[in-house]
Amino acid sequence: MNKQEIVALLKKHLADVPGLRKLNYANGEFSQWENGVLKTLTDIYGSDSPQYKRFEDAPGKFFKVDTELGRQQSYTYVLEMHEGALNTLIQRAEMS
């Protein structure tokens, strides 16, 4: 797969983020999106690659408050961390 194809695939996933951001934390679409990104990264780089780990581990560990607001804030945080990881992966793919 060439650089342009890799960047296009990653940007396609990144384009889904604004729609996901509008959703409630209890939606089913986020898990599907996250699994789709991980499958794409596996197909491109392999599941043991630094790129896969960068995306998978992007949220890190964080304190979660178990209230409606806390769950929504956690969802937003995780989504933002994954968005940042995708942006980093796209930038690195464009420079390679």
N, C-alpha and C positions, 0 to 999 in steps of 0.2 A: 504494500500500500504506500502510495507516495504522500509527500508532505501535505499537499493540497487536499487530498481525500481525508487524511487524519484531521486536519483543521476543520474541514466542513462537517465531519461527524461530531466533533466536540462542540462546535458552534451550534449545531442543531439541538443538542441537549441543553446548551446554555440558553437558547431562545425559549425554552420551556419555563425557565425560572420566573419570569414576571407573572405568568398564569398561576404557578404554584404559590407564589407569594400572596396572592389574593384569597387563597383557600384557608379554611379552618384546619387546625392541627389534626383533626380526626379524619381527614380525607384519605382515600385509598390511592390517590394518584401519586403522592410523594414516593411511596415505597416502590411503585412500578417504575417511576422515573429513576430513582436511585439504582434499582436493579438493572435498568436499561443502560445507565452510564457505566456501571461496573462490568456488564457484559461487553460493552463496546471497548472498554479499557483492556479487558481480558483478551478480546479478539485482536487488538492492535499490539499490546505490549506484553500480555501474559499476566496471570494473577499474582505472580511473585515480583512483579516489576515495581520500581519506585513510583511510577506514575499511578498505578493501581493503589498502592499504599497511601500515597499523598491524598487521593480523593477519599478513600475509605476512612482514613484517620483524621480527616480535616476537622471534624467537630471537636475532637479531643474529649477530655472529661470536663464536665461543667456541672454546676449546682442547679438542680431543677426543683422548682417550687410546685408542689402538687395541688394547684388550683387551676381553674379554667384559664386565667390570665397567665399563670406560670407555664402551663402546657403550651399555650399559643406563643409565648415568648421563646420557649425552648425550640419549638418548631421553626420559628423565624430565624433563630440563631443557627441551627443546624443547616437550614437551607442557605443562609448567607455564607457559612463556612464552606459548603460544597460549591457554591457559586465562585467563591474566591479561588478554590482549588482548581476548578475548571478553567478560570481565566489564566491562572499560572500555567496550567498544562497547555493551553492554546498558545500562549506567548512563547513557551519553550519549543513547541512544535514548529511554530513559524520561524524561529531563529535557527532551527537545526538544518 
